[in-house]
Amino acid sequence: MDGNRKKLHRKYPSLKSYTGKFEITPALFNTFLKDAGKAKVKMDSVALKHSIRFIKLQIKALIARDLFNQNAYFEVMATMDHTIRKALDVMQNDTVFMKLHIQE
C-alpha cells in the first residue's frame, strides 16, 4: 500500500472518486489469493465462490481506510447493506427527509 499511496491519491483524490471508480481487478484479487496461500490460509473453493463479492468489498474498504481514514472503511462497506444505502439516500433527499418529521 505504501508504495502505491501517492499514485492512488492522484487517481482518487477523494473518497467519492475512489468508491465510484476503484475496483478490485482480477490481478489484484489473484495476488490476494496467492498471499493467502503463502500464509497457509485454508481455502474452500465453494465458500470462496459464494463470498467473492464480499471479500472484494472488504479489500476495497481496507484500502480506503489506509488511503483516507477509518470512516472511509465503513462508507465502502455500507454500499453492500441495502438498509444503510436506503437510509443514506433518504437523508440526502431533503424533501423525503423532511416528511419523516424527525426532531432532535
C-alpha positions as CSV (number, residue, x, y, z in Angstrom):
1,M,0.0,0.0,0.0
2,D,2.7,2.5,1.0
3,G,4.4,2.1,-2.4
4,N,1.2,3.0,-4.3
5,R,-0.2,5.6,-1.9
6,K,0.8,8.7,-3.9
7,K,-0.4,7.1,-7.2
8,L,-3.7,6.1,-5.7
9,H,-4.2,9.6,-4.2
10,R,-3.6,11.2,-7.6
11,K,-6.0,8.9,-9.3
12,Y,-8.6,9.1,-6.5
13,P,-8.3,12.4,-4.8
14,S,-11.5,12.0,-2.8
15,L,-13.4,9.1,-1.2
16,K,-16.2,9.8,-3.6
17,S,-14.0,9.3,-6.6
18,Y,-12.5,6.2,-5.0
19,T,-15.8,4.5,-4.2
20,G,-17.2,5.3,-7.6
21,K,-14.2,4.2,-9.7
22,F,-11.8,1.9,-7.8
23,E,-12.3,-1.8,-8.4
24,I,-10.5,-4.9,-7.2
25,T,-9.1,-6.2,-10.5
26,P,-8.7,-9.9,-11.2
27,A,-4.9,-9.4,-11.0
28,L,-5.2,-7.7,-7.5
29,F,-7.6,-10.4,-6.3
30,N,-5.3,-13.2,-7.6
31,T,-2.4,-11.5,-5.7
32,F,-4.6,-11.6,-2.6
33,L,-5.3,-15.3,-3.1
34,K,-1.6,-16.1,-3.7
35,D,-0.6,-14.2,-0.5
36,A,-3.3,-16.1,1.4
37,G,-1.9,-19.3,0.1
38,K,1.6,-18.3,1.1
39,A,0.3,-17.6,4.6
40,K,-1.2,-21.1,4.6
41,V,-4.8,-19.9,4.8
42,K,-7.0,-22.8,4.1
43,M,-9.5,-22.0,1.3
44,D,-12.7,-23.7,0.4
45,S,-13.4,-23.1,-3.3
46,V,-17.2,-23.3,-2.8
47,A,-17.2,-20.9,0.1
48,L,-14.8,-18.6,-1.9
49,K,-17.2,-18.6,-4.8
50,H,-20.1,-17.5,-2.6
51,S,-18.0,-14.9,-0.7
52,I,-16.0,-13.3,-3.5
53,R,-18.1,-10.2,-3.7
54,F,-17.9,-9.6,0.0
55,I,-14.1,-10.3,0.1
56,K,-13.5,-7.9,-2.7
57,L,-15.6,-5.2,-1.0
58,Q,-13.7,-5.9,2.3
59,I,-10.3,-5.4,0.4
60,K,-11.6,-2.2,-1.1
61,A,-12.8,-0.9,2.3
62,L,-9.4,-1.7,3.9
63,I,-7.6,0.1,1.1
64,A,-10.0,3.1,1.6
65,R,-9.2,3.1,5.3
66,D,-5.5,3.2,4.7
67,L,-5.8,5.8,1.9
68,F,-8.3,8.1,3.6
69,N,-9.4,7.4,7.2
70,Q,-11.3,5.0,9.4
71,N,-14.7,6.3,8.3
72,A,-13.9,5.5,4.7
73,Y,-13.8,1.8,5.6
74,F,-17.4,2.0,6.9
75,E,-18.6,4.1,4.0
76,V,-17.3,1.5,1.5
77,M,-18.7,-1.5,3.5
78,A,-22.1,0.3,3.7
79,T,-22.5,0.0,0.0
80,M,-23.4,-3.7,0.4
81,D,-26.0,-3.1,3.0
82,H,-29.3,-2.2,1.4
83,T,-30.8,-0.7,4.5
84,I,-27.9,1.6,5.1
85,R,-27.9,2.6,1.4
86,K,-31.6,3.4,1.6
87,A,-31.2,5.5,4.8
88,L,-28.4,7.5,3.2
89,D,-30.5,8.1,0.1
90,V,-33.3,9.4,2.3
91,M,-31.1,11.6,4.4
92,Q,-29.6,13.1,1.2
93,N,-33.0,13.9,-0.2
94,D,-34.3,17.0,1.7
95,T,-37.9,16.6,0.5
96,V,-38.2,13.0,1.7
97,F,-36.2,13.5,4.9
98,M,-38.4,16.4,6.0
99,K,-41.5,14.3,5.6
100,L,-40.1,12.0,8.3
101,H,-40.6,14.8,10.9
102,I,-37.5,13.7,12.9
103,Q,-36.9,16.0,15.8
104,E,-33.7,16.4,17.8
